[in-house]
Amino acid sequence: MFDIAGPAMIANLTTPLIGIVATTAIGRLGAPAMLGGVAMASVIFDCLFWLFAFLRASTLAFTAQSLGAGERDEMLMVLIRGLALAGLVGLGLIAVQVPLAAVLFELMGGSEAVRGAARTYFMIRIWSAPLALANYVLLGWLVGLARARLALAVQIAINLINMAATILLVQVMETGIAGAAIAAVIAETFGVAIGLLLAHRLVRPAAALSRRALFDRAKLMHMMAVNRDIMIRTAAMIVAFLFFTSQGARAGDTTLAANAVLNNFLLVAAFFLDGLANAAEQLCGYAYGARNRDAFAGATRLVLAWGFGFALVVAVVLALFGPALIDVMTASPAVRSAARDYLPYVVASPLLSVFAFAFDGVYIGATWARDMRNLMVAALAVFLAIWFALRGFGNTGLWIAMLGFYAARGGFQAARYPALLKASFGKGPAGPAS
């Protein structure tokens, strides 16, 4: 489990670095509008690409299932189908870049100078969409093969190339915000090249490419259905977090800033818990493909137990060092005071969200995507209902609603799990030992 979870945790920590490196490089130029523009555009790309993270999740699950079933040829088909879909989605984003940019920048607001800088970055980096999404597929495929260290190596290579290209283009060649965007395109290009080279070496010995197998109607329809359901589930999650942010903004600048500081703590905790979810996806996917009920249930118990242990450690660290970290992140006395007031909710969040993360991994590994979609929508309804009931309590009610959202996600999935396990494996004997 830790051979997968450990590299996945580190890879998750490197994920936002492309935007961070661009923001840092532009920030050193001393132009506030350019800095605001690249920061705005980076957030847009983070959310936009996150919406299509189903490409990584479904590729990982189908690959692990094929590995568990001993279907080497199908592992190659999964990769090719995933890359084809990533290419189509990426090209679609490029085709609608002008109206897409207009809508997104209108929603984000900002001064004309900031939006102009953001538009320059957006119109260049959008050309990396097919490449970035292809990297999702390649990374998911490598983790699905239990090659998490190779996936981490590719992720690190992408970020190192991006860092070097950004320094060269922005600091040395003085190409400004356009250079930062070009650096991202270059980095994603090299990532795809490295990933394809690794894939070629991993499948070369035995896999055979068959047009009939590649375009198998049943498998294509299953892939599309799973991807659709995971995308809807992700969209529901994004709605919850955007609603949380917008309601915090309505409470005033101080509350918004305090929530922003505390959200960084949640983000770091999520990186670690999501690493264990990646392990659940691979282990449960492998056991599902091997039709091994005991291995599947054992992997679920293992990830839940270790996940709760990690969540407990994170909660203790936040409780002990949270006030000091808040002081490091902001110099405003008002923001510091507000952040400390809501810190207990952040301390409690890992203990509730860990079950949501763990069961997300289990459900994705077994491709129980339809149930995961429905349960996420139900959890979103719980979140909105709690907020509506407690809206008179302001930001306190908002944080309680978010904790209720985490609890509902994990609780609903835990309640549904026994029925899905029985439906998938029955009560018969377990498969061969994995």
Helices and strands as residue ranges (DSSP letters): H 2-14, H 17-27, H 32-51, H 54-69, H 72-95, H 97-108, H 112-125, G 126-128, H 129-144, H 148-166, I 167-172, H 176-203, H 211-214, H 217-250, H 253-289, H 293-329, H 333-365, H 369-390, G 391-393, H 395-425
